[in-house]
């Protein structure tokens, strides 16, 4: 009997047609609706050497690519540069691993990037493109901290977003993709949104974008381009952090901010400033990443959070007390909750990340995640949604999209800053839909 399909929740961005592509400070911004949608998983081959850590929820955007247009679904990832699509093999057939793969041979505007191109000589990517001597095409291989990877060739095609002129952009046309999930969950591709030269943001000359992720089925919102936000969204800004000199382990094209402290309830954790700052190699930066589900803290900061959160939650929830258990090998601050019940979310202590000029509070239902299929007697297992980066391993603090729910997040590249404001995203979406 074939294994049943895993059904998981994906947040899907649906393009609202008719709005022009933003091209300058005075341009009308591109508006997207953000909705929760269940999508069935399809199996992909797994690379045995990859880490087991994975995500089961992603932010995805629906775009139109090629001529004639093809609809594709791509993970929205502010932590990656090069966009890529899983391309169907020669002959025009769909890729057998994903029914929504892109068909390059069916697009009249598709073009492979030659070895001599400046794009093929880019050194922005962690693994620079290489020349395939046999085909004279530019090959790319991408890997991610969660253990997923993809391989293929650099190409260009036109991306149509709204009613504006099509944008010709470079992307990876991938012949294979491996996902670290035990069920092999994968999307049709990835939309790279960091500050690198090959990112979708850079190629589209978009100097500001923002989003708000809803925690329920109501629509959230994504804005590409400049917008004078209404007064119900007073943003607090924190500057993007960039070291004066290049450092080997510092990602200079990520959206890095300065983490100054962590508070659990009203208690500030006694974490030395040196633990929260990048070291002399660049390891230890703090990145805002829409492509990662949960948040990761480096070992010393995580240990302090685990101890204090467990202490404050003890009167409300019994600890799992299983030293050998770690959900996805990184989440081991776990608790027992009677099966069929939910944790007392409103009474749990909030966890607040403190930045220079702004803060992000994680409270209520965003604090704990129920581990699927895990039981202890008559109890289910729920884990804190902050993971230990040292156990993955990741040499950085990463703020995932789960903790960005009901927070307006603005990436302002012109002024080098990230804006944050707590807001009900369903309300913001409704009001912005009327105002824009």
ZIZIWO-V465431 format. One record per backbone hydrogen bond with DSSP energy under -1.0 kcal/mol. CO is the residue of the C=O (numbers start at 1). NH is the residue of the N-H. If there is no record, write none. Layout:
[[CO;NH] [CO;NH]]
This chain:
[[6;41] [8;39] [10;37] [11;60] [12;35] [13;62] [14;33] [19;163] [24;27] [30;224] [32;222] [33;14] [34;220] [35;12] [37;10] [39;8] [47;50] [58;11] [59;76] [60;13] [61;74] [63;72] [64;160] [65;70] [67;108] [70;65] [72;63] [74;61] [75;191] [77;80] [77;193] [80;194] [83;172] [84;190] [85;174] [86;102] [89;92] [95;98] [98;101] [102;88] [103;106] [104;107] [111;156] [113;138] [114;117] [119;122] [130;139] [132;136] [136;115] [137;132] [138;154] [139;130] [140;152] [142;150] [144;147] [148;144] [149;178] [150;142] [151;175] [151;176] [152;140] [153;173] [154;113] [155;171] [156;111] [157;169] [158;66] [159;167] [160;64] [167;159] [169;157] [171;155] [172;85] [173;153] [174;87] [176;151] [178;149] [181;184] [188;86] [189;75] [190;84] [191;77] [192;200] [196;199] [199;203] [200;204] [201;206] [202;205] [207;413] [207;414] [208;225] [209;411] [210;223] [211;409] [212;221] [213;406] [220;34] [221;212] [222;32] [223;210] [224;30] [227;229] [230;233] [236;420] [238;418] [247;250] [251;254] [253;195] [254;256] [255;288] [256;241] [261;354] [262;269] [263;352] [264;267] [267;264] [269;271] [272;275] [279;282] [281;249] [283;279] [285;397] [286;257] [287;399] [292;401] [293;402] [295;387] [296;398] [297;389] [298;302] [299;303] [300;304] [301;305] [302;306] [303;307] [304;308] [305;309] [306;310] [307;311] [308;312] [309;313] [310;314] [313;316] [313;317] [318;336] [322;325] [326;329] [327;330] [327;331] [330;388] [331;327] [332;334] [333;384] [334;320] [335;382] [337;380] [338;341] [343;345] [344;347] [345;348] [350;265] [351;362] [352;263] [353;360] [354;260] [354;261] [355;357] [358;355] [360;353] [362;351] [363;366] [364;367] [367;385] [369;383] [371;374] [374;381] [376;379] [378;339] [379;376] [380;337] [381;371] [382;335] [383;369] [385;295] [387;297] [388;391] [389;392] [389;394] [395;284] [397;287] [398;296] [399;289] [401;404] [404;407] [406;423] [408;421] [409;211] [410;419] [411;209] [412;417] [416;240] [417;412] [418;238] [419;410] [420;236] [421;408] [424;428] [425;429] [426;430] [427;431] [428;432] [429;433] [431;435] [432;436]]
